């Protein structure tokens, strides 16, 4: 399956933007971890009058965010979120970033410390096309996983089922979930098989 | 002020070309933070670009320790005297003088044309010398605000500075929240550390213990505490460079190729420091140096708020760009992050770039594409009417 990496990467991001914008309350204060060129923050500002910041480590993406006129803080997610006070954001967002973060538990803990709620989206490794490619003997490449095995920034690939059991084990409550196929259409059944992209709204079970 | 029409001089593209300094006189007394008062004073300044009809495109450039109002361009007949931030300011440059009206000012107490210790005290008819009061960052901002009034600038589109200049940009957002839309705070610290103050104190001691200092009234003796200034500058230079930058530039290279076993210049770094010290002692006023290092030491906006910088910045309304450099050990990135955190705590608009540059504190004066790229992008998003 030929995949135009650049354009599909952009399209893939757009798909979770709508779901995220739907959940974000108007005038919310948001923190976008791994904000890339700041497109999501801009989208949330335009659609939801959201305020907030992006966090980005890469020089070129930081510059793109500044060009896009969004607030961006150059920082390494792996070293935590010490610049941010507890409960200082309505939402902390990891839009297709979690799979590229080495310390999964730490970043999710930090995310739900700083934000009252977290929003996480990720490509579902359990998507049927991905499974077929693995069965065929190759690592999957698709519009949601647009990289080759040798140049992927992803360090942890996981499925919808994996993520949900992770949440259960770590006292994380799933408040809302949206699963979509490669064209962004909602998937209601057999989500771990038919879903290409999953988006979750989470909080910490503090009881 | 140069009133003679300068001969045409070919300037490299991006230069504002030949510029001339201006002066503004103020006779409304300025109450200083120390309790002292200056009744009358002059400020030397330069401007580049055009103030637009709505007066909404002015950018103030604040200088650091040894610089001046000569930010960009050259003087007629002195094409080597290039403005200290010429790589950043000019037509098509990151701070684009085609869009912005840029103002550089020599701070009060300076030695490049504004009233300072070497100026004549009208009450005595002699140079102020030791009698010139100690000035602070807050006092400078006050004087700059009066210059803005004089030029008809109600609100700056931006205030930008590096190092001590960045402290002034930060102070502007607290002293005059509605008069500054954007603050560009580069290679800054929210206050000096004990180590920073220690370096300043050694520099001051070098000057004040020079026999030619005469308690600050050396003008009457026709001498300059050259040795003290020289040492102060040498010490300063060590703190402006990173260990790596020094190793890269000088290493252990020898002047003459072999050791001579005496106390003349042997290593290239010694030669460099002596050269910088000599050059500096030729033109810089010792009393100004003492006062500027004191202004650095005194700057601590959080002090009035139990050390809480976020509280100090509560009244700020500007948008911010904060930039630091990884190899800067004088004002390390951690110091800039303190500022960023205080701004985030106040939900103020801020972007922060941590530039991986090897040059140390001096990196803010260098032409690094990542650094200048971010500054350019930030300025491009500043609306001017």
Interface residues (C-beta under 8 A of the other chain):
Chain A: X29 X51 X53 X59 X62 X63 X65 X66 X67 X69 X70 X71 X72 X73 X74 X75 X83 X84 X85 X88
Chain B: X321 X337 X340 X341 X344 X345 X347 X349 X350 X351 X352 X353 X354 X356 X370 X373 X374 X377 X378 X380 X381
